Amino acid sequence: MHAGLHYSMQVMIVIGVCFAGILLVPGISINLNSISNKLTFMEQLFQITTDIFIACPKRVATYLRQEVESLGYQIKQESVAGIYVEGTMDDCIRLNMALRCAYRVLFFIKKFRATNANELYKEIRKIEWENILLKDGYFTVESYSNNETINDTRFTSLRTKDAIADRFVELYRKRPDSGSEKNAASVYIHWDEDEVTVYIDTSGETLAKHGYRKMPHKAPMIEGLAAANIMAMQWNTETTFVNPMCGSGTLAIEAALMASHRAPGLLRDNYAFMHLVGYDKDFYVQEKSKLRKQIDDNITVKIIASDINETAVNAARHNAGEAGVQHLIDFQICDFRETEIVGSKGVVILNPEYGLRLGDEEELEAVYKAMGDFFKQKCKGFNCFIFTGNMYLAKKIGLKASRRIEFYNGTIDCRLLKFEMYDGSRRTVRIEE
């Protein structure tokens, strides 16, 4: 039975997985030392089915589950911050390239007990890293530690690096390069009390960044969170999508990527799995080719993004060009209240400032009230949404939300508020302030 997983935006992932044996295959405990042809075995190992944990920010697992199931995978278990499935390294490649709201994909390697850093070092050194990491390559280590002998989780990462490097020195008289950069092989250690679980992080740089945002504007919503918001809105990719206050364009770009069936993996050329022994480049190229063939540019849905700031709109256009969807988005420079609303139904999404600095709330009260008026006057027949981290200002909208969907934006507790603007006899209800 798997234990839960806790996520924080400081990239601390707590993972509990109950496995036995040195390297787990369902029903099989494999001792790597018994294999004589190590490289051949490692190539086979990456085809063996084992447990994969797909991590995501807290409150996003519901939408990640939808993505994973749509790819044909059976969910073993869902935790508050991720999904457990079974699969091979090839499955890790597919998942890394296809998922929009995941954080990273972890491949299980080993589980053991350690009460202190010396025991951790000894057990880590026993793993045949020469069959996993390239001897002339580079690797990084991330870790989470909840052990009474460890005051700083960085010490866990350091001891893990030492153990791996010392094994390479013993075998090849050469210490491999290591550091904090996530552009090559990546090892993840979870240490809870005396229980240690070792994973290969097959992603490296977070999957939540989709690679097109070259020109951010102010404090934007990260791409993976934007994708999760759109999934939570239940937009069907066939009706109008409107994003006033678009900033750097992330929400509109993610909508265009979804509507045209462009996978985020098409915008990225480097993953941690590419820097492992036994990596199959041909398989990766084939998978990327399959994703390209799924693209559909013959879409008729109207996607509109507007902002009063010309610099923001220029940044959004540039980012959309990087993503390959600029031709699918109608960009407008205007106040949000002047945004063109096309069609009789669809979704409207605004991500206003939250007013977290002293004195900002009073200034933003009028803006939030104006958003409610905009919905009532121009958005009849649409499902309207506001993503905010300020519930006080949300009351100034003047409308009762039919849904309040919980998210985090970084460490900020946020809500995606839904307002159904009926075009007919049904009326929206004002909020009591």
Order of alpha helices (4+ residues) and beta strands (2+ residues): beta-beta-beta-beta-alpha-beta-alpha-beta-beta-alpha-beta-alpha-beta-alpha-beta-beta-beta-alpha-beta-alpha-alpha-beta-alpha-beta-beta-alpha-beta-alpha-beta-beta
